[in-house]
Amino acid sequence: MNRYPLWKYLVIAVALVIGSLYALPNLFGESPAVQVSAGKSTVRIDTETVVRVEAALAAANLKPSLVQFDGNSIKARFDTTDEQLQARDALERTFNTEPGNPSHVVALNLLPRTPAWLASLGASPMYLGLDLRGGVHFMLQVDMNAALQRRMDVLLGDVRTALRENTVRHNGLSRQGATLTLSVSDEATEAAATQLLKDQFPDLVVTPANDPAARVLTITLNPVAARAVQDQALKQNITTLHNRINELGVAEPVIQQQGIDRIVVQLPGVQDTAKAKDILGRTATLEIRLVDESAEGLAAERNTGPVPFGAERYPDRDGRAVIVKREVLLTGENLTDAQAGFDDNQQPAVHLTLDAKGARIFRDVTRENINKRMAIILFEKGRGEVVTAPVIRSEIGGGRVQISGSMSTMEATDTALLLRAGSLAAPMEIVEERTIGPSLGKENIERGFNSVMWGFVVIVAFMCIYYMLFGVFSSLALAFNLVLLVSVLSMLQATLTLPGIAAMALALGMAIDANVLINERVREELRKGSAPQTAINTGYDTAWGTILDSNITSLIAGVALLIFGSGPVRGFAVVHCIGILTSMFSAVVFSRGLVNFWYGRQKKLKTLSIGTVWTPDASTSRAVSK
């Protein structure tokens, strides 16, 4: 009756072993570290960089406990924060000889102390949130006016093209802020331009000038379209920040919208505010422009004359000047994908895929400018660099563009990564910044750990006193539940925050509640006069339905928090939902396995160690215990 088959004991044993292994890394803590990563798309991080890091640390008489290279960055681990700070200064002097133009990002970080044999099994500790690990917190204000102006820059070219294709002559089209101004010569042209704009650009509002003699049309976005542009700018900035920070190796960053024009960024483990700003600002955008091949432009390229009006000077990868026109033909907004590969000559290249609008513009530009040069410019940290300036040999359609030139395979890969990450749709300003030191995070961890442990100890003491041996079984099941919960969170690489610790404490209470229900059901059967073996079997069977119902209702509430919540609420919900599932397994399967193992083999069982069982007649109460 109360015997498990062998396979159930094996399932429990496997769950216990796996749970213990994957929960173990959380006991080793973290070490202060210094992370070196590329500060520019043209900088390579490879084994030679590892040698330079080790040499710089040795010259500073610093001995890291571990130097690891993960492909994108190099991390040197130290025993103390003093060594960490000294190492940061030494590496800054080695890699960033020009403070105004740093080539590498040297940032403070924290690394887990997980032993190599555990790491080889894929066991890693949980990520810790900003409130537990320390790090930096930023509040960014998005410049929505700049987003509108950038949108109007795109519309400026589209409107000019539409007027030219429909032979609507005008005296000039310009942008002032988020407004386009179109000057026409007569009433017929004004009517034709107004009708054309209404037909082809429904998002634009055309307003005639108050002075009929001026014949000037004011063109603006309607409120709905303007709001959509601002919302898209905010979403694109969030996506860009996610891509850039993820590629720089910051573990579990928090990037989320705050209000209608602000973004909250939290970088756990990063202690250097200046380097965190550098990470946020390191975005790249692409612009395609025509090269100015006039006599003045060629003279400016040879540094024998000034840059002509309507043109700008940018260096190429070899430092030579390239004079390009100010008019932007395409931007990174028209880019849908960027992949590293090889050109027809088997040289490293970057293959770009344009959206439908970008493909149409690119086809028209290449058709109209055959045998002229077109520059592809990569802007990073506000500085432009001409990646390549090929000669247009024929019309290029299909939306497939190739960037090739004097670049290595690694440079092509890095450039593709930056372009895939995208550009900021609008500039942002840091309006709030806050650094949480690792000492404060350590204190929060200790307090949270103590709260869970003291709660666990008090519950165990109560259960062992009130339910005796069945209380011991319940306590072991509770400990198993805690181990299982931590291991699942570690395997999922979830982020643990203070609300998550609160959910963990709540999970302990809910888990022990199921065992209390089981124990009371067993007592109730004993009170009815059932035999001990029958009482165990009936108690678990009747309690299971109630446990399932109560946990499902709690799980529904947790899923609702997970779907509709954000930030700390979601962190609480994740631990809460996982805790419910692990508590059902530990309270029912594991605890009954212990009871069956202890009592199931006893054929002539007369008493159970489950505390005092009170009969309906208080004067004849009896204790069924050993």
C-alpha positions in Angstrom: 0.0 0.0 0.0 2.6 2.5 1.1 5.5 1.4 -1.1 7.1 3.3 -4.0 8.4 1.3 -7.0 12.1 1.6 -7.6 11.8 4.0 -10.5 10.1 6.6 -8.3 13.0 6.5 -5.8 15.4 6.8 -8.8 13.5 9.9 -10.0 13.8 11.4 -6.5 17.5 10.5 -6.3 18.3 12.0 -9.7 16.3 15.2 -8.9 18.2 15.5 -5.6 21.7 15.0 -7.2 21.0 17.4 -10.2 19.4 20.0 -7.9 22.4 19.9 -5.5 24.9 20.2 -8.3 23.2 23.1 -10.0 22.5 24.9 -6.8 26.1 24.5 -5.5 27.7 27.4 -7.6 25.6 29.9 -5.7 27.7 29.2 -2.6 31.0 30.4 -4.0 30.2 34.1 -4.4 31.9 36.5 -6.9 35.3 38.0 -7.4 36.2 41.5 -8.5 37.4 41.6 -12.1 38.4 43.9 -14.9 36.9 43.5 -18.4 38.7 44.6 -21.5 36.6 44.9 -24.7 36.7 46.7 -28.0 35.9 50.4 -28.0 35.8 50.7 -31.8 34.5 48.4 -34.6 38.0 48.3 -36.1 39.7 47.0 -32.9 40.2 43.3 -32.5 40.1 41.3 -29.3 42.2 38.2 -29.7 44.9 36.0 -28.2 47.5 38.8 -28.8 45.3 41.1 -26.7 45.4 38.5 -23.9 49.2 38.6 -24.0 49.2 42.4 -23.7 46.8 42.2 -20.8 49.0 39.7 -19.0 52.1 41.7 -19.7 50.5 45.0 -18.5 49.4 43.3 -15.2 52.8 41.7 -14.7 54.5 45.1 -15.2 52.3 46.5 -12.5 53.2 43.6 -10.1 49.6 42.3 -10.2 48.8 38.6 -10.3 45.3 37.8 -11.4 43.8 34.6 -10.1 42.4 34.0 -13.6 42.5 35.6 -17.1 39.8 34.3 -19.4 39.0 35.1 -23.1 35.5 34.5 -24.3 35.8 35.8 -27.9 34.5 39.3 -27.4 36.2 40.4 -24.2 39.0 39.5 -21.8 38.3 39.3 -18.1 41.0 39.3 -15.4 39.8 38.1 -11.9 41.4 39.3 -8.7 41.1 38.6 -5.0 40.5 42.1 -3.7 39.0 45.3 -4.9 42.3 47.2 -4.4 44.0 44.9 -6.9 41.0 45.4 -9.2 41.3 49.2 -9.2 45.1 49.0 -9.7 44.6 46.7 -12.6 42.0 49.0 -14.2 44.5 51.9 -14.1 47.3 49.8 -15.5 45.2 48.5 -18.4 43.9 52.0 -19.2 47.4 53.3 -19.5 48.3 50.3 -21.8 45.3 50.3 -24.1 44.0 53.9 -24.2 47.0 56.0 -24.9 44.8 58.8 -26.2 42.2 59.6 -23.5 40.1 61.6 -25.9 39.9 58.7 -28.4 39.9 55.4 -26.4 40.3 52.3 -28.5 39.3 49.9 -25.7 36.7 49.7 -23.0 38.3 48.9 -19.6 35.5 48.4 -17.1 35.1 47.0 -13.6 33.1 43.9 -13.3 32.2 40.9 -11.1 32.8 37.3 -12.0 31.5 34.1 -10.3 34.0 31.9 -8.4 32.5 28.7 -9.7 35.0 25.8 -9.8 36.1 24.6 -13.2 34.6 21.1 -12.7 31.2 22.6 -12.0 31.5 25.0 -14.9 32.3 22.1 -17.2 28.9 20.6 -16.3 27.2 23.9 -17.3 26.5 24.8 -13.7 26.4 28.6 -13.1 25.1 30.7 -10.3 22.0 32.8 -10.6 22.3 36.3 -12.0 21.9 38.9 -9.3 20.0 42.1 -9.8 21.3 45.6 -9.2 20.1 45.7 -5.6 22.0 42.5 -4.7 25.1 42.7 -6.9 25.7 46.4 -7.2 26.2 48.2 -10.5 25.0 51.4 -12.2 21.5 52.8 -12.9 20.7 55.4 -15.5 17.6 57.3 -16.4 17.8 58.4 -20.1 15.7 61.2 -21.6 15.0 60.7 -25.3 15.0 63.8 -27.5 11.6 63.4 -29.2 12.1 66.7 -31.2 15.2 65.2 -32.8 13.3 62.1 -33.7 10.7 64.2 -35.5 13.5 66.2 -37.3 15.1 63.0 -38.4 11.8 61.8 -39.8 11.3 65.1 -41.6 14.8 64.8 -43.1 13.7 61.5 -44.7 10.4 63.0 -45.8 12.3 66.0 -47.3 14.0 63.7 -49.8 10.8 61.8 -50.5 8.8 64.9 -51.1 11.4 66.4 -53.4 11.5 63.1 -55.4 7.7 63.0 -55.7 7.5 66.7 -56.9 10.2 66.0 -59.5 8.6 62.8 -60.8 5.2 64.5 -61.2 6.8 67.6 -62.8 5.6 70.0 -60.1 8.0 72.9 -60.3 8.8 74.8 -57.1 11.1 77.6 -55.9 12.7 75.6 -53.1 12.0 73.0 -50.4 13.7 73.2 -47.0 13.4 72.0 -43.4 13.2 74.2 -40.4 13.0 72.2 -37.2 10.2 69.6 -37.6 8.6 71.6 -40.4 9.1 71.5 -44.2 8.6 74.7 -46.2 7.7 74.6 -49.9 7.9 77.7 -52.0 5.8 77.9 -55.2 5.3 80.6 -57.9 1.6 80.6 -58.7 -1.8 79.4 -57.5 -2.0 76.4 -60.0 1.4 75.0 -58.8 0.2 75.5 -55.2 -2.9 73.5 -55.8 -1.1 70.8 -57.7 1.6 70.4 -54.9 -1.1 70.4 -52.2 -3.1 67.7 -54.0 0.1 65.6 -54.6 1.1 65.8 -51.0 -2.4 64.8 -49.8 -2.5 61.8 -52.2 1.0 60.4 -51.6 1.7 61.5 -48.1 -1.4 61.1 -45.9 0.6 61.6 -42.7 1.4 65.2 -43.7 -0.6 68.3 -43.0 -0.2 71.0 -45.7 -1.0 74.6 -44.5 -0.9 77.5 -47.0 0.8 80.8 -45.9 -1.3 83.6 -44.5 0.1 85.9 -47.2 -1.1 84.8 -50.6 1.6 86.7 -52.3 4.3 84.7 -50.6 3.1 81.3 -51.9 4.7 79.3 -49.2 3.3 75.9 -48.0 4.1 74.7 -44.5 4.2 70.9 -44.2 4.1 69.1 -40.8 3.2 65.7 -39.5 -0.3 65.2 -38.2 -0.5 64.5 -34.4 -1.1 60.7 -34.9 1.9 60.2 -37.2 4.1 62.4 -34.9 3.1 60.3 -31.9 3.9 57.1 -33.9 7.3 58.4 -34.8 8.1 59.2 -31.2 6.9 55.8 -30.0 9.0 54.1 -32.7 12.0 56.1 -31.8 11.7 55.0 -28.1 11.3 51.4 -29.1 14.2 51.5 -31.5 16.4 53.1 -28.9 15.5 50.4 -26.4 16.3 47.6 -29.0 19.6 49.3 -29.9 20.7 49.5 -26.3 19.7 45.9 -25.7 21.8 44.8 -28.7 24.8 46.9 -27.9 24.9 46.0 -24.2 24.3 42.3 -24.9 27.2 42.2 -27.4 29.5 43.8 -24.8 28.9 40.9 -22.4 27.0 42.7 -19.5 25.0 40.0 -17.7 21.3 40.4 -17.5 20.9 44.2 -18.1 17.6 45.8 -17.4 16.4 48.2 -20.1 12.8 49.3 -20.0 10.6 52.2 -20.8 9.7 54.7 -18.1 6.9 57.1 -19.1 6.5 58.3 -22.6 10.0 59.6 -23.3 12.4 58.0 -20.8 14.4 54.7 -20.6 15.8 53.1 -17.5 19.0 51.2 -17.9 20.5 49.0 -15.1 23.8 47.3 -15.5 24.5 44.8 -12.7 28.1 44.2 -11.8 29.4 47.3 -13.7 31.0 49.7 -11.1 32.6 52.2 -13.4 30.0 54.9 -14.2 32.2 56.5 -16.9 32.7 53.2 -18.7 29.0 52.4 -18.4 28.3 55.7 -20.2 30.7 54.7 -22.9 28.9 51.4 -23.3 25.6 53.2 -23.7 27.0 55.7 -26.2 28.8 53.1 -28.3 26.3 52.8 -31.2 26.9 52.9 -34.9 24.8 54.2 -37.7 25.2 53.9 -41.5 24.9 56.7 -44.0 25.2 56.4 -47.8 26.2 59.6 -49.7 27.6 60.5 -53.0 31.3 61.6 -53.3 31.8 65.2 -54.4 33.9 64.7 -57.6 33.8 68.3 -58.7 37.1 70.1 -59.2 36.8 71.7 -55.8 36.0 68.4 -54.2 39.0 66.7 -55.7 41.2 69.6 -54.6 39.9 69.2 -51.1 40.7 65.5 -51.1 44.3 66.4 -52.1 44.4 69.0 -49.3 45.1 71.7 -51.8 41.8 73.5 -51.4 38.9 74.1 -48.9 35.9 71.8 -48.6 33.3 73.1 -51.1 29.9 74.3 -49.9 27.4 71.5 -49.4 30.1 68.9 -48.7 32.0 67.4 -45.8 35.3 65.8 -45.2 35.6 62.3 -43.6 38.7 60.0 -43.4 38.7 56.5 -44.8 40.3 53.5 -43.0 43.7 54.4 -44.3 43.4 58.0 -43.0 42.9 59.5 -46.5 40.3 62.3 -46.9 37.1 61.7 -48.8 34.9 64.6 -49.7 31.2 63.6 -49.6 28.0 65.6 -50.3 25.9 66.5 -47.3 22.7 65.0 -48.7 22.1 61.6 -47.1 20.7 59.1 -49.5 20.1 56.2 -47.1 20.6 55.6 -43.4 20.7 52.7 -41.1 16.9 52.9 -40.7 16.6 51.4 -44.1 18.8 48.4 -43.1 17.1 45.1 -42.2 20.2 42.8 -41.9 24.0 42.9 -42.0 26.1 39.7 -42.3 29.8 39.2 -42.7 31.0 37.2 -45.7 33.2 37.4 -48.8 33.0 39.3 -52.1 33.6 37.8 -55.6 37.4 38.1 -55.1 37.1 36.1 -51.8 38.0 39.2 -49.8 36.1 39.9 -46.5 33.0 41.9 -47.0 29.7 42.9 -45.3 26.5 42.1 -47.0 23.6 44.4 -46.3 19.9 43.9 -46.9 17.7 47.0 -47.4 14.0 47.3 -46.8 11.6 48.0 -49.7 12.0 51.7 -49.5 15.7 51.6 -49.2 16.0 49.2 -52.2 14.0 51.5 -54.4 16.1 54.6 -53.5 19.3 52.6 -53.9 18.2 51.4 -57.3 17.3 54.9 -58.5 20.6 56.4 -57.1 22.8 53.8 -58.8 20.9 54.1 -62.1 21.4 57.9 -62.1 25.0 58.0 -61.0 26.8 55.3 -63.0 30.6 55.8 -63.0 30.4 58.0 -60.0 31.7 57.2 -56.5 29.3 56.5 -53.6 30.6 56.6 -50.0 29.3 54.3 -47.2 30.0 56.1 -43.9 30.0 54.4 -40.5 29.3 56.9 -37.6 30.5 55.7 -34.2 30.7 57.9 -31.1 29.9 60.9 -33.2 32.8 60.3 -35.6 32.4 59.3 -39.2 34.6 57.0 -41.1 34.3 56.1 -44.8 34.2 52.3 -44.8 34.4 52.1 -48.6 33.8 54.5 -51.6 33.3 52.3 -54.6 32.6 53.4 -58.2 29.0 52.6 -59.3 29.4 50.4 -62.3 25.7 49.6 -63.0 22.3 49.8 -61.5 21.9 47.8 -58.3 18.5 46.4 -57.5 17.0 43.8 -55.2 18.0 45.5 -52.0 21.3 43.7 -51.6 24.4 45.8 -51.0 27.9 44.7 -50.4 30.6 46.6 -48.4 34.1 45.5 -49.3 37.5 47.0 -49.1 40.7 46.9 -47.0 39.1 45.0 -44.0 40.0 41.8 -42.2 37.5 39.0 -41.5 37.2 40.2 -37.9 36.6 43.8 -38.9 33.9 42.6 -41.3 32.3 40.6 -38.4 32.5 43.6 -36.0 31.1 46.0 -38.6 28.2 43.7 -39.3 27.5 43.4 -35.5 27.4 47.1 -35.1 25.2 47.7 -38.1 22.8 44.9 -36.9 22.6 46.6 -33.5 21.3 49.7 -35.3 21.5 53.3 -34.6 19.7 55.4 -32.0 16.6 56.8 -33.6 16.9 59.9 -31.4 19.7 61.2 -29.1 19.4 60.6 -25.4 20.6 62.5 -22.4 21.3 61.0 -19.0 19.1 62.8 -16.5 19.8 60.5 -13.5 22.6 58.2 -12.6 23.2 56.1 -9.6 26.0 53.7 -8.5 25.2 50.9 -6.1 28.5 49.6 -4.6 29.1 45.9 -4.2 29.3 46.3 -0.4 25.7 47.5 -0.3 24.7 44.6 -2.6 26.5 42.2 -0.3 24.7 43.6 2.7 21.3 43.1 0.9 22.3 39.5 0.1 23.2 38.8 3.7 20.0 40.2 5.0 17.9 38.4 2.5 19.7 35.1 3.1 19.3 35.6 6.9 15.6 36.2 6.5 15.1 33.0 4.5 17.3 30.9 6.8 15.7 32.2 10.0 12.3 31.5 8.5 13.4 28.1 7.5 14.8 27.3 11.0 11.7 28.5 12.8 9.4 26.5 10.5 11.6 23.3 11.0 11.6 23.8 14.8 7.8 24.1 14.9 7.2 21.1 12.6 9.6 18.8 14.5 8.0 19.7 17.8 4.4 19.6 16.7 4.5 16.7 14.2 7.5 14.8 15.6 8.9 12.4 12.9 6.4 13.5 10.3 7.6 17.0 11.0 11.2 15.8 10.3 10.0 14.4 7.0 8.3 17.7 6.2 11.4 19.7 7.1 13.6 17.5 4.8 11.0 18.0 2.0 11.2 21.8 2.7 15.0 21.7 2.4 14.7 19.7 -0.8 12.3 22.3 -2.2 14.7 25.1 -1.4 17.5 23.3 -3.2 15.3 22.5 -6.1 14.1 26.1 -6.4 17.6 27.5 -6.4 18.8 25.0 -8.9 16.0 25.7 -11.4 16.6 29.4 -11.1 20.3 28.8 -11.7 19.7 26.5 -14.7 17.3 29.1 -16.2 19.9 31.8 -15.5 17.2 33.9 -13.9 18.0 37.2 -12.2 17.5 37.2 -8.5 16.5 40.5 -6.8 15.3 41.4 -3.3 11.6 40.8 -4.4 12.8 37.4 -5.6 14.2 36.6 -2.2 10.8 37.7 -0.7 9.1 35.3 -3.2 11.5 32.5 -2.0 10.5 33.1 1.6 6.9 32.9 0.5 7.5 29.7 -1.4 8.8 28.1 1.9 5.6 29.0 3.6 3.4 27.7 0.8 5.5 24.4 0.6 5.2 23.7 4.4 1.4 24.5 4.2 1.0 21.5 1.9 2.8 19.3 4.4 0.7 20.6 7.3 -2.4 19.7 5.2 -1.1 16.2 4.6 -0.2 15.7 8.3 -3.6 16.9 9.5 -5.3 14.5 7.0 -3.3 11.6 8.4 -4.3 12.7 11.9 -7.9 12.9 10.9 -7.8 9.3 9.6 -6.2 8.1 12.9 -8.9 10.0 14.8 -11.5 8.0 12.9 -9.8 4.8 14.1 -8.1 3.9 10.8 -5.0 1.7 10.9 -1.7 3.6 10.6 -0.9 2.3 7.0 -4.4 3.1 5.9 -4.2 6.6 7.5 -1.0 7.3 5.6 -2.4 6.2 2.3 -5.8 8.0 2.7 -4.2 11.1 4.2 -2.0 11.7 1.1 -4.7 10.8 -1.4 -7.3 13.1 0.1 -4.9 16.0 0.7 -3.6 15.9 -2.9 -6.8 17.4 -4.4 -6.8 20.3 -2.0 -3.1 20.9 -2.5 -3.6 20.9 -6.3 -6.5 23.4 -6.2 -4.8 25.9 -3.8 -1.5 25.8 -5.8 -3.2 26.3 -9.1 -5.1 29.4 -7.9 -1.8 30.8 -6.6 -0.1 29.9 -9.9 -2.7 31.8 -11.8 -2.1 34.9 -9.8 1.7 34.4 -10.3 1.3 34.1 -14.1 -0.9 37.3 -14.1 1.9 39.1 -12.3 4.4 37.7 -14.8 2.4 38.8 -17.8 1.3 42.2 -16.7 4.0 43.2 -14.3 7.4 44.7 -15.0 10.7 45.1 -13.2 10.7 43.9 -9.6 7.2 42.6 -9.9 8.2 40.2 -12.7 11.2 39.1 -10.7 8.9 38.3 -7.8 6.5 36.4 -10.1 9.2 34.3 -11.7 10.4 32.9 -8.3 6.8 32.6 -7.1 5.7 30.5 -10.1 8.8 28.2 -10.0 8.4 27.9 -6.2 4.9 26.7 -6.5 5.9 23.9 -9.0 8.9 22.8 -6.9 6.8 22.8 -3.7 4.2 20.5 -5.2 6.8 18.0 -6.1 8.7 18.2 -2.8 5.6 18.3 -0.5 3.8 15.4 -2.2 6.3 13.1 -4.1 9.5 13.6 -2.0 7.8 13.7 1.5 5.7 10.6 0.7 8.9 8.9 -0.6 10.4 9.4 2.8 7.3 8.2 4.7 7.0 5.2 2.5 10.7 4.3 2.9 10.4 4.6 6.7 7.0 3.1 7.4 6.1 1.2 4.2 8.3 -1.8 5.0 6.7 -2.2 8.5 4.0 -4.9 8.1 2.6 -4.7 11.7 2.7 -0.9 12.2 0.7 0.1 15.3 1.7 3.7 15.9 2.8 6.8 13.9 5.2 9.5 15.2 2.9 12.4 14.2 2.3 14.2 17.5 -0.8 14.2 19.6 -4.0 13.1 18.0 -7.0 14.5 19.8 -10.2 12.5 19.8 -13.6 14.1 19.8 -13.8 13.4 23.6 -11.1 15.5 25.1 -11.1 13.3 28.2 -10.1 10.3 26.2 -7.6 12.0 23.9 -4.7 9.8 22.9 -1.3 10.5 21.6 -0.3 8.3 18.7 3.4 8.7 18.8 6.6 6.9 19.5 
